[in-house]
């Protein structure tokens, strides 16, 4: 194994690139970022930014750059990229490994309402609260603008959204995680939040925002993950992904 391409833009992807280079300095590690964030945190090794042009474009890139291993460490909701990775790997016979964090599961005290779409989430919101904390990303605000325009929203995002997409009553909070439990407690209290909307990104530990919501007894509208490609070898975390890659 000489060249590893990591499809990333996540903390897991950055961590994996760093660990791979620490263990195998002779490896060529290239991380691919979608380019949707204006000031991304860059991993070690090589970096490319932008799309590939679908599964066929990714397959061409794998061949042209003689990639020996492909790692899908994208966000659990980057369904199109994950499908393209699976198709490109099958087309080129490049081994694929997906880093898929386990989804969060409700525990005692949680008031979760799981939904299949943000449109469904927005339609549900007026039944649950009047002041919503949105942590679903800047590009997916229109359902809330269109379906629940009377609510007030605290919108947290790394970059500013298009003003035309925003609900009429909102405050922007431009900030980049990770966030501590104390920080999330303060956000909920300071803004009198009575409902949280987020995605089930998952991980080994429950997100501080979910813990803070549980403590306050407020409902959480949680977007379920899209289905992932089948028959793809997976690792639940960076350490297992590193072990599997180094064993090749």
Secondary structure as UniProt FT lines:
FT   STRAND          3..7
FT   HELIX           11..23
FT   TURN            25..26
FT   STRAND          28..33
FT   TURN            38..39
FT   STRAND          46..49
FT   HELIX           54..64
FT   TURN            65..66
FT   STRAND          69..72
FT   TURN            76..77
FT   HELIX           79..92
FT   STRAND          95..99
FT   TURN            108..109
FT   STRAND          112..115
FT   HELIX           118..125
FT   TURN            126..128
FT   STRAND          131..134
FT   TURN            138..139
FT   HELIX           142..147
FT   TURN            149..150
FT   STRAND          152..157
FT   HELIX           163..165
FT   STRAND          170..174
FT   HELIX           181..190
FT   TURN            191..192
FT   STRAND          195..199
FT   HELIX           208..216
FT   STRAND          219..223
FT   STRAND          234..235
FT   HELIX           238..246
//
